Amino acid sequence: MTLRFVCTLILFLLLAIVPNVSAQQTTPAWRPDRAPCVSVHPWITEQLSAIPAKFRSLSPAEMRSFGYEPPTISKRWPHSGAAAQRIQGLLTSGCFEILDRSFEELNESLRYEQREEWIQADFAHALQWVKEPNRPELELVEEWKKQRPGSAFVFYVEAVHWYQTAWQVRGFGFANRVSAENFEIFRENLQKSSKTLLSNKQFIEKYPLFAVFNLAVQASDPDKFKSLHKDFLDARKRWPTYLPLYLVRGAVILPKWGGNLQAFHRFIKENASIAFPGTDKDSLARLYSAFSDQEAYEAATTYWAELRPSYDAWNVVPEPDKTKRRRMLEAYKSTACFVKDKEATSLAHHALVREKLLDTQYYKPELDGCLRLVSDRT
């Protein structure tokens, strides 16, 4: 037995027994002390564990093509802040498989239905607030890529990161109040976000979340307004009833982004019946009410004679869902109030009272400035 062989053997044994220090140093600081996904989120992990191993890497649509109906995840998600907190928990726990599956389920539901709860917005917004001490901002993204090669959602997270970084540097004031240096950094980060999206263009064509975020990135850069409209038309063709597409595209037509009220109204007229098929009489009101911007109200004032019949038609549409009915009447009331239409404001307000849809816990009549327009009749 040669000395060289003995030394090699000893080195091999040491490597096998002694912990790998360098590996420990590169382990993400946010992982070791986290509870496993199965204990943090048993309600969803239990569903995933029921999926046969051969189907685990497939999307829900692909599973169905093989005759397997996957368990639904997204429909069990709550809306608003609760969903955001749950996403943050999944991220900081490193539960990438669950996030990918949830993203796929959410995409499937967005293809076919209007999402009133805006769960997709919770997915997008929760990602930006995941902060861990002593961790580089994109370390989580890199770990995700390693664990889930081929994941679409991880690139969405990365693009959101660069987009939010850009706006944090720029701020949300008028452009003439942004320093040249900050504006340059803003553009650089927008380009990184756009590059992340465009290098994964297949996902823009597959997922409505990617498509609308691609529009949002382009809408932030006036130099890309031409390509913005083309991409909007492409996305509208794929998902004609996906409302966020219209909200992003319509917003940049308003005056504060260099547009005008006439162009905005024309945009609404051209797209209302596409966004809300089968609702021709009230589609204008439905799409107008989706915009809460002050300038959208100003447009409604200008074109109220044309809009009022649409709101009246929407008012009489049967709606058994009380939450949706309340939103409709509140949209009608706030728009009519803004344009100072006393009769329409009264109709909407009294319908809210008569149908017991006013939230008595938070609604304070003394703070309702529209009440001065409401007639005395009940």
N, C-alpha and C positions, 0 to 999 in steps of 0.2 A: 504494500500500500504506500503510494508516494506521498510526500509531504504536501504536494499541491492538492491531491485528492482530499486529504484530511482537512486542509484549510477550507476548501470548497464546501465540504460536508458541514463543518462547524458554522460557516457563514449561513448556509441554508437553514440549519436548525435555529440559529439566532433570529433570522428573518421570520421563521414560522412561529416563534414563541414571543418575541418582543413586539409590543404594539407598534404600529406604523405611525410614528410621530408626525411625519409630514402630512399624512392623510387626515390625522386628527386636526391639524392646523387649518386645513382647507375645508373642513366640514362646516356647512353654513351654521352660523350661531343661532339661528331661529329654529333648528330642527331637533337637537337632542333632548330638550326639556319639554317637548310638546307631546301631548297625549296622542296615541294612535287614532287614526280616523274612525276605526270601528267603535271606539268608546266615546269619541266626541260627537259623532253623527251616526248613531246606530240605526236611526229611522231610515236613512238613505243607503247606508252600506249594506243593510240587510237585503234591500231590493237588488243591489248590484251583485251580491254574492249568489243570488238565485239565477243569474244569467250564465248559461253554459260557457265554458272557457273559450270554445271555438268562435263564439260570437262577441266576445268582450271588446275586440278592437274595431268592431263595425259600428256604423251609425245606425240609429233606429230604422231609417228607411232601408238600409242594406240588410238589416236583420229580417225585416218583413219580406224582402225579396226571396229569402230562404225559408219563408213560412214560419218564422219565429216572431211572436208579438212581444216586444220588450216591455218591462215595467216602466210606468210613467214616473218621471221625477219632477219636472217643472210644475205640474199642476198642484203639487203638494207644497210648493214654496209660497210663503206669505208675500204680501206686497210691502212697499215702502221701506222704512228703516229696518224692519226685521229681516228682510231679504238681504239687505246690505251687510248687516251684522253676521248673517250666516255665511255669506261669501267671504267676508274677512276671516272668519274662523277656518273655513276650508283652505284659504290661501296660507295663513300663518301656520296651519297644521301640515301643510304640504300635501293636501288631499287632491292631487292633480287629476287622478282618474275620475273622481266624483265631479270635479269642475268640468272636465271635458264632456262627461256624459250629460251633465245638466245643460251645458251649452248646446249640445246636439238636440236634446229634448226641447229646449226653448226655441231653437231654430225651426224645428218641425211645427210647433204650434203657431209660430209667427207667419208661416207660409199661408195658413188657411183662415186666420181669424184676427179681428182687431183686438189688441190687448189694452183694455181700459186701465189695467192696474200698472202698466209701465214697468213690469218686472225687468225688462231688458235694460231700462235706464238704471235700475239698481245694480245690475251686473256691471255696467260701465262705470258708474260713479264709485262703487265700493272699492274698485281696484286701486284707485289713486290714493286711498287713505291708509293702505297697509304699510305701516311704518314699524320697523324693528330696530332696536339699538345696535350699533356696531355692525350694521349690515349695508354693503353697497346697494344702491337702489335697484340695480338690475340683477343682483345675485339670485333672487328668487326666480326670475325669468330663465336664467341659465340653468338652474337646477331643474326647472320644469322641462326645458328642452331635452335635458339628458334623460330624465325619467320617462318622458312621453314623446319620443320622436314621432313626428307626423301630426302632432297636436295643432289644431287650427287656433284654438282659444289663446294659446300662449303668445301668438303674434298679435292678436287683438290687444292683449294686456300690454305688450311692449309698445304698440302704436299709441295706446292711451297714455302711457307713461310720458312719451316724448311730447305729445300734444298738450298735456297738462303742464309739463315743465315749461313749454313755450309760453303759455298764457300766464303762468305764475311770474315769469320774467317780465312780460310785457305789461301786465296789469289790465284792468278792464275799463280804463278811461279812454278819452278821445286820443286818436293817433298822434295829433300834434303835441300831446303832452308826454309822449314816450321818447326817451333819449335815443340818439342814433345807435349807441352801443347796445342798449337793451333791445332795440328793434332788430338789430342784426342777429343777436342771440335768439330772439323770437323766431326769425325766419329760418335759422339753422336748425332749430329743434322741430319746426314744422316740416322741414325737408326730411329729417330723420323719421318722423312719423309717417310721412307720405311714402318714403322709400320702403319702410317696413311693410306697408300695405301693398304697394305696387309689386314688390318682390314676391308677394303671395296673392297674385291677382285671381288665382283660381278660387280663393276663399271669398273675394268680393263678389264673384259671380254665383257663389253657392249659399252664402249666409247673409240674410238681411241686416244683421248687426254690423257686419263688415261694410256692407254697401252704404249704410247711412253714416257710418263713421268716416268713410272715405269722403263723402260729401261734406261732412263737418270740417275735415282738414282742409279741403279745397276752398270751402267758404271762408276760411280764415285768411286766405291769400288772394287778394284782388287780381293778381296776375293769372289765376287759374279759373276765373269765372266762366270762360268759354268751355273748358273741359268739364266744369261743374255741371253745366246744363246737359251736355251729352251724356255724362255718367248718370245724371238724374233720370233721363229718358230711358236709358238701359235698365236701371234698377226698377223704374216704374213698370216696365214691360214684364219684369219677373215677379214683382210683388205689388200689384196695383192697389191693394187695400192696406199697405203698411204705412200708417200715418206719419211716423217720424221722417220718412223721405220727403214728404210735402212740407213739414215744419222747417226742416233745414233749408230746403230750396226756397221756400217762400220768404223766409226771414231776410235773406240777402237782397230781396227785391224791394224791401221797405226803404223809405228815404234815408234813414240813418246809415245805410250801407251803400248809398249812391243810387238807389232806385227811386220810385215814385208811387203814389197811391193808385194812379191809373193802371200802371203795370201790375201792381199787386192784385187789384181787383180782377184784372184780365187773367192772371194766373189762377185765381180762385175759380173763376167761371170755366176755365179750360180743364180744370182738374177735379172739380167737386164730384161730378157724376162718375169719375173713374175711381176716386178714393172711396166713394160711398155708392156703389152700384145698386140699382133698384130703389133709390130714394130721390128721384129726380126733383120732386116738389120741394124737398127740404135739404137737399145736398149742399146748397150754398150756405145755409145757416150752420150746418154741421161742420163744414171745413173752416168757415170764418171763426166759429167759436173755439176751434182748436188752438187759435193764436191768441195769446193773452197780452201781446205787446200793445203798448199805448198807441202806436201808429196804426195797428190793425183796427183799433177802435175808431181812429180818425178816418180810416178808409170806410168803415161801416157807416159813419156819419155822412160821408159824401154820397154813398150809394144806398142809403137807407130805404128809399122808396122802392128800390128793386129787391132789397133784402127782407123787408118786413113780411111780405107774403110767405117767404121761405121759412122764417121763424114761426109764423102762425101755423104753417102746415106741420112743422116739427112738433109744435106744442100739442097737437091733437093725435099724434101717433101713439098708439097703445104701447106702454112700456111697463111690464110687470116688475122689473128690477127697480126697486126704490132708489138705490144709489145712482143708477144711470138717469132715472127720472129727475132726481134732485139736481144732478149736474146740468141736465138740459135746461131746467127752469132757471137755475142760477145764471147760466150763460145767457139765456134770453133776457133775464131781468137786468144783468149788468150791462149788456149791450144797449138795450132800450134806454136804460138810465143815462148812459154816456151820451147818447144822441138826443136826450131830453124828450123822448116820446112818452108822455104821461100815460096814455091809454095802454100801450104795450107793457110799460113798467108795472102798471096796476094789474093787468092780466096775469103776468108772471108771478108777482108777489102774492096775490090772493090765491093763486093755484098752490103755491108753496104752503100757505097757511091752511087752506082748505084740505089739502092732502096730508097735512101734518108732516111735512118734510123739512121744516126748519129745525135745525139742530138747537134745541132750547138750552143745551148746556153751554154753548159758545155764542149763540146768536144774541146780540144786544140791540134791541130796536133803537135805542138812543144813539148808537154808533152807526146806524144805517142811513147814510146820506141820501139814498134813493127814496126813502119813505116820504120826503117832501113832495115827490111827484105822484105818489099813490093817492088815488081818490078815496073818499070816505066810504064808498059803498063796499059791502062785504059780499 
